[in-house]
Amino acid sequence: MSGYIFLAVLNGLLIGLSRALNGKLGLVIGPLRASFWNHLVGFVFLAAVLMILGGWSLENLSAAPALAWLGGTFGALFVATNSLVLPRLGAIRTVVLVICGQMVAGLLIDYRANDAAPEPLQLAGIAIIMLGVFAARLSGARKASGAAGRDADAKAG
């Protein structure tokens, strides 16, 4: 179990790094182009890994339900959206908001799959994350207004 936990945390670190790098690329070439190149490079990388490992196969492709193929579309939109918002909101806000959205999606998916209503602590967790984003925004606004006040004082003095 701890190996999976480590991989999940490592995955989160890699996603954060990937979004930051793709955000920089998005500022230069645009978010949709950045998403395109992100996925093309990823495709080439995974194709090479599958060929090296001998896992390249077209078997069982038709066994997957039709909706399962939309994951790639959502992934491309996710990358393009992050390329757009991360440079504007900052890494921490973007990551926290994405995690909040993922938690809401997880609650809805678990509800549909298990027919179990979200637990109060799960809802509280989402609320705490949103409060954290709000608090960070207030803190940023205070810093900005404080800096503006100091700049005005310096010009007047």
Backbone hydrogen bonds in HBPLUS format (Angstrom, degrees):
<---DONOR---> <-ACCEPTOR-->    atom                        ^
c    i                          cat <-CA-CA->   ^        H-A-AA   ^      H-
h    n   atom  resd res      DA  || num        DHA   H-A  angle D-A-AA Bond
n    s   type  num  typ     dist DA aas  dist angle  dist       angle   num
A0004-TYR N   A0001-MET O   3.05 MM   3  5.30 122.8  2.39 102.3 116.0     1
A0005-ILE N   A0001-MET O   3.07 MM   4  6.43 151.8  2.15 149.0 157.6     2
A0006-PHE N   A0002-SER O   2.91 MM   4  6.12 161.1  1.95 146.9 151.5     3
A0007-LEU N   A0003-GLY O   2.97 MM   4  6.22 159.2  2.02 143.3 149.1     4
A0008-ALA N   A0004-TYR O   2.87 MM   4  6.08 151.7  1.95 144.8 152.5     5
A0009-VAL N   A0005-ILE O   2.99 MM   4  6.28 160.3  2.02 153.7 158.2     6
A0010-LEU N   A0006-PHE O   2.85 MM   4  6.06 165.0  1.87 154.6 159.5     7
A0011-ASN N   A0007-LEU O   2.79 MM   4  5.90 152.7  1.87 142.8 150.8     8
A0012-GLY N   A0008-ALA O   2.99 MM   4  6.27 151.9  2.07 142.6 149.7     9
A0013-LEU N   A0009-VAL O   2.96 MM   4  6.33 154.5  2.03 150.7 157.6    10
A0014-LEU N   A0010-LEU O   2.91 MM   4  6.20 160.4  1.95 153.0 158.3    11
A0015-ILE N   A0011-ASN O   2.84 MM   4  6.07 152.9  1.92 149.7 157.5    12
A0016-GLY N   A0012-GLY O   2.98 MM   4  6.19 162.5  2.01 148.5 152.7    13
A0017-LEU N   A0013-LEU O   2.98 MM   4  6.24 163.0  2.01 150.7 155.2    14
A0018-SER N   A0014-LEU O   2.79 MM   4  5.88 160.0  1.83 146.5 153.0    15
A0019-ARG N   A0015-ILE O   2.84 MM   4  6.04 160.8  1.88 153.0 157.5    16
A0020-ALA N   A0016-GLY O   3.05 MM   4  6.26 159.2  2.10 146.6 152.2    17
A0021-LEU N   A0017-LEU O   2.97 MM   4  6.20 166.2  1.99 154.5 158.0    18
A0022-ASN N   A0018-SER O   2.83 MM   4  5.97 162.2  1.86 151.2 157.0    19
A0023-GLY N   A0019-ARG O   2.73 MM   4  5.81 143.4  1.87 142.4 152.9    20
A0024-LYS N   A0020-ALA O   3.12 MM   4  6.43 152.1  2.20 145.2 151.0    21
A0025-LEU N   A0021-LEU O   3.08 MM   4  6.41 157.8  2.13 145.4 151.6    22
A0026-GLY N   A0022-ASN O   2.72 MM   4  5.93 151.2  1.80 144.3 153.2    23
A0027-LEU N   A0023-GLY O   3.03 MM   4  6.31 142.4  2.18 142.9 151.4    24
A0028-VAL N   A0025-LEU O   3.07 MM   3  5.27 129.3  2.33 100.6 113.8    25
A0029-ILE N   A0025-LEU O   2.88 MM   4  6.13 172.4  1.88 166.2 167.5    26
A0030-GLY N   A0026-GLY O   2.72 MM   4  4.33 136.7  1.91 120.5 128.2    27
A0034-ALA N   A0030-GLY O   2.93 MM   4  6.07 156.4  1.98 151.3 159.1    28
A0035-SER N   A0031-PRO O   2.94 MM   4  6.09 154.0  2.01 142.3 148.9    29
A0036-PHE N   A0032-LEU O   2.92 MM   4  6.18 155.7  1.98 144.7 151.6    30
A0037-TRP N   A0033-ARG O   2.93 MM   4  6.23 168.2  1.94 157.8 158.6    31
A0038-ASN N   A0034-ALA O   2.87 MM   4  6.00 153.8  1.94 145.8 154.1    32
A0039-HIS N   A0035-SER O   2.95 MM   4  6.17 162.5  1.98 152.2 155.5    33
A0040-LEU N   A0036-PHE O   2.86 MM   4  6.09 154.3  1.92 151.7 160.1    34
A0041-VAL N   A0037-TRP O   2.94 MM   4  5.94 171.8  1.94 149.2 151.9    35
A0042-GLY N   A0038-ASN O   2.99 MM   4  6.09 154.1  2.05 139.4 147.6    36
A0043-PHE N   A0039-HIS O   2.78 MM   4  5.89 150.3  1.87 141.4 149.5    37
A0044-VAL N   A0040-LEU O   2.98 MM   4  6.28 163.9  2.01 153.3 156.4    38
A0045-PHE N   A0041-VAL O   2.95 MM   4  6.15 162.0  1.99 149.1 154.4    39
A0046-LEU N   A0042-GLY O   2.87 MM   4  6.07 170.9  1.88 153.9 156.1    40
A0047-ALA N   A0043-PHE O   2.81 MM   4  5.92 158.8  1.85 151.8 158.4    41
A0048-ALA N   A0044-VAL O   3.01 MM   4  6.17 158.7  2.06 146.6 151.9    42
A0049-VAL N   A0045-PHE O   2.98 MM   4  6.29 160.7  2.02 150.9 156.5    43
A0050-LEU N   A0046-LEU O   2.83 MM   4  6.01 166.2  1.84 153.4 157.0    44
A0051-MET N   A0047-ALA O   2.93 MM   4  6.10 155.0  1.99 145.7 152.8    45
A0052-ILE N   A0048-ALA O   2.92 MM   4  6.12 159.3  1.96 151.1 156.7    46
A0053-LEU N   A0049-VAL O   2.88 MM   4  6.05 159.5  1.92 152.2 158.0    47
A0054-GLY N   A0050-LEU O   2.87 MM   4  5.74 114.2  2.31 134.2 149.0    48
A0055-GLY N   A0050-LEU O   2.84 MM   5  4.83 137.9  2.02 142.5 147.6    49
A0054-GLY N   A0051-MET O   3.33 MM   3  5.01 146.1  2.45  90.5 100.1    50
A0063-ALA N   A0060-ASN O   3.09 MM   3  5.12 149.4  2.19 100.5 109.9    51
A0068-ALA N   A0065-PRO O   2.97 MM   3  5.45 139.4  2.14 111.7 123.2    52
A0069-TRP N   A0066-ALA O   3.17 MM   3  5.82 154.9  2.23 116.4 122.5    53
A0070-LEU N   A0067-LEU O   3.02 MM   3  5.54 162.2  2.05 115.2 121.0    54
A0071-GLY N   A0068-ALA O   3.40 MM   3  6.01 168.2  2.41 112.8 116.2    55
A0073-THR N   A0070-LEU O   2.97 MM   3  5.11 118.3  2.36 100.7 116.3    56
A0074-PHE N   A0070-LEU O   2.93 MM   4  6.30 164.5  1.95 162.6 166.6    57
A0075-GLY N   A0071-GLY O   2.82 MM   4  5.99 153.8  1.89 145.7 153.8    58
A0076-ALA N   A0072-GLY O   2.94 MM   4  6.13 154.6  2.01 143.5 149.6    59
A0077-LEU N   A0073-THR O   2.98 MM   4  6.25 159.7  2.02 150.5 156.2    60
A0078-PHE N   A0074-PHE O   2.81 MM   4  5.97 149.9  1.90 145.9 154.9    61
A0079-VAL N   A0075-GLY O   3.00 MM   4  6.25 161.3  2.03 149.3 153.0    62
A0080-ALA N   A0076-ALA O   2.98 MM   4  6.19 164.8  2.01 149.1 153.5    63
A0081-THR N   A0077-LEU O   2.83 MM   4  5.89 162.7  1.86 148.3 153.6    64
A0082-ASN N   A0078-PHE O   2.93 MM   4  6.08 163.3  1.96 149.5 154.4    65
A0083-SER N   A0079-VAL O   2.92 MM   4  6.09 150.2  2.01 144.9 153.5    66
A0084-LEU N   A0080-ALA O   3.12 MM   4  6.39 133.9  2.35 138.8 150.4    67
A0084-LEU N   A0081-THR O   3.06 MM   3  5.10 131.3  2.31  96.0 109.3    68
A0085-VAL N   A0081-THR O   2.89 MM   4  6.18 166.6  1.90 160.0 162.5    69
A0086-LEU N   A0082-ASN O   2.96 MM   4  5.44 161.3  2.00 140.2 146.3    70
A0088-ARG N   A0085-VAL O   2.95 MM   3  5.19 133.2  2.18 105.7 119.6    71
A0089-LEU N   A0085-VAL O   2.76 MM   4  5.83 157.9  1.80 169.3 177.0    72
A0090-GLY N   A0086-LEU O   2.84 MM   4  5.10 146.7  1.95 138.0 145.8    73
A0094-THR N   A0090-GLY O   3.12 MM   4  6.13 162.5  2.15 147.4 152.9    74
A0095-VAL N   A0091-ALA O   2.89 MM   4  5.99 169.4  1.91 155.3 158.6    75
A0096-VAL N   A0092-ILE O   2.96 MM   4  6.07 167.6  1.98 151.5 155.3    76
A0097-LEU N   A0093-ARG O   2.88 MM   4  6.01 165.9  1.90 154.5 158.6    77
A0098-VAL N   A0094-THR O   2.88 MM   4  6.04 156.8  1.93 150.5 157.5    78
A0099-ILE N   A0095-VAL O   2.87 MM   4  6.10 159.8  1.91 150.8 156.5    79
A0100-CYS N   A0096-VAL O   2.89 MM   4  6.14 153.7  1.96 146.0 153.7    80
A0101-GLY N   A0097-LEU O   2.94 MM   4  6.23 160.7  1.98 148.4 153.0    81
A0102-GLN N   A0098-VAL O   2.85 MM   4  6.12 151.2  1.93 148.2 157.0    82
A0103-MET N   A0099-ILE O   2.83 MM   4  6.12 148.3  1.93 148.3 156.9    83
A0104-VAL N   A0100-CYS O   3.00 MM   4  6.35 158.5  2.05 152.5 157.8    84
A0105-ALA N   A0101-GLY O   2.92 MM   4  6.16 161.3  1.96 146.8 152.4    85
A0106-GLY N   A0102-GLN O   2.78 MM   4  5.97 155.2  1.84 144.7 152.1    86
A0107-LEU N   A0103-MET O   2.91 MM   4  6.17 156.9  1.96 148.8 154.3    87
A0108-LEU N   A0104-VAL O   3.00 MM   4  6.29 162.6  2.03 151.9 156.4    88
A0109-ILE N   A0105-ALA O   2.79 MM   4  6.01 160.1  1.83 154.7 160.7    89
A0110-ASP N   A0106-GLY O   2.86 MM   4  5.97 167.3  1.88 151.1 154.9    90
A0111-TYR N   A0107-LEU O   2.88 MM   4  5.99 151.8  1.95 143.2 151.8    91
A0112-ARG N   A0108-LEU O   2.94 MM   4  6.19 161.0  1.98 147.6 151.9    92
A0113-ALA N   A0109-ILE O   2.83 MM   4  5.99 161.6  1.87 153.0 158.8    93
A0114-ASN N   A0110-ASP O   2.77 MM   4  5.58 160.5  1.81 146.8 152.3    94
A0115-ASP N   A0111-TYR O   2.70 MM   4  4.75 127.0  1.98 130.3 138.7    95
A0122-GLN N   A0119-GLU O   2.96 MM   3  5.29 124.9  2.27 107.1 121.5    96
A0123-LEU N   A0119-GLU O   3.14 MM   4  6.55 160.1  2.18 157.9 163.4    97
A0124-ALA N   A0120-PRO O   2.84 MM   4  6.06 152.1  1.92 146.7 155.5    98
A0125-GLY N   A0121-LEU O   2.89 MM   4  6.08 146.5  2.01 139.7 148.1    99
A0126-ILE N   A0122-GLN O   3.20 MM   4  6.59 153.6  2.28 147.5 153.0   100
A0127-ALA N   A0123-LEU O   3.01 MM   4  6.29 159.6  2.05 147.6 153.6   101
A0128-ILE N   A0124-ALA O   2.82 MM   4  6.05 154.7  1.88 151.1 157.8   102
A0129-ILE N   A0125-GLY O   3.04 MM   4  6.30 156.1  2.10 145.1 151.2   103
A0130-MET N   A0126-ILE O   3.03 MM   4  6.34 161.7  2.07 151.5 156.0   104
A0131-LEU N   A0127-ALA O   2.88 MM   4  6.14 153.5  1.95 148.1 156.0   105
A0132-GLY N   A0128-ILE O   2.85 MM   4  6.10 148.2  1.96 145.7 154.7   106
A0133-VAL N   A0129-ILE O   3.01 MM   4  6.39 151.0  2.09 149.3 156.6   107
A0134-PHE N   A0130-MET O   2.98 MM   4  6.24 160.7  2.02 148.0 153.3   108
A0135-ALA N   A0131-LEU O   2.78 MM   4  6.00 159.5  1.82 150.5 156.2   109
A0136-ALA N   A0132-GLY O   2.92 MM   4  6.07 158.3  1.96 145.6 151.5   110
A0137-ARG N   A0133-VAL O   2.94 MM   4  6.15 149.1  2.03 144.5 153.3   111
A0138-LEU N   A0134-PHE O   2.92 MM   4  6.25 156.0  1.98 150.5 156.8   112
A0139-SER N   A0135-ALA O   2.91 MM   4  6.12 159.9  1.95 149.6 155.4   113
A0140-GLY N   A0136-ALA O   2.93 MM   4  6.10 155.3  1.99 143.2 149.8   114
A0141-ALA N   A0137-ARG O   2.90 MM   4  6.14 150.4  1.99 145.3 153.6   115
A0142-ARG N   A0138-LEU O   2.90 MM   4  6.16 155.3  1.96 150.3 156.7   116
A0143-LYS N   A0139-SER O   3.01 MM   4  6.25 160.7  2.05 148.5 153.5   117
A0144-ALA N   A0140-GLY O   2.98 MM   4  6.14 158.3  2.02 144.2 150.3   118
A0145-SER N   A0141-ALA O   2.89 MM   4  6.09 161.0  1.93 149.0 154.1   119
A0146-GLY N   A0142-ARG O   2.83 MM   4  5.95 152.9  1.91 147.1 155.2   120
A0147-ALA N   A0143-LYS O   2.92 MM   4  6.08 155.1  1.98 147.1 153.4   121
A0148-ALA N   A0144-ALA O   2.94 MM   4  6.14 153.5  2.01 144.8 152.3   122
A0149-GLY N   A0145-SER O   2.97 MM   4  6.11 153.0  2.04 142.1 149.0   123
A0150-ARG N   A0146-GLY O   3.00 MM   4  6.24 155.8  2.06 145.0 151.3   124
A0151-ASP N   A0147-ALA O   2.94 MM   4  6.13 155.8  2.00 146.3 152.9   125
A0152-ALA N   A0148-ALA O   2.97 MM   4  6.18 155.9  2.02 145.8 152.0   126
A0153-ASP N   A0149-GLY O   2.94 MM   4  6.16 156.5  2.00 146.5 153.0   127
A0154-ALA N   A0150-ARG O   2.91 MM   4  6.09 153.6  1.98 146.1 153.4   128
A0155-LYS N   A0151-ASP O   3.04 MM   4  6.28 152.2  2.11 145.5 152.4   129
A0156-ALA N   A0152-ALA O   3.00 MM   4  6.17 150.5  2.09 145.8 153.9   130
A0157-GLY N   A0153-ASP O   2.96 MM   4  5.99 141.3  2.11 143.7 153.3   131
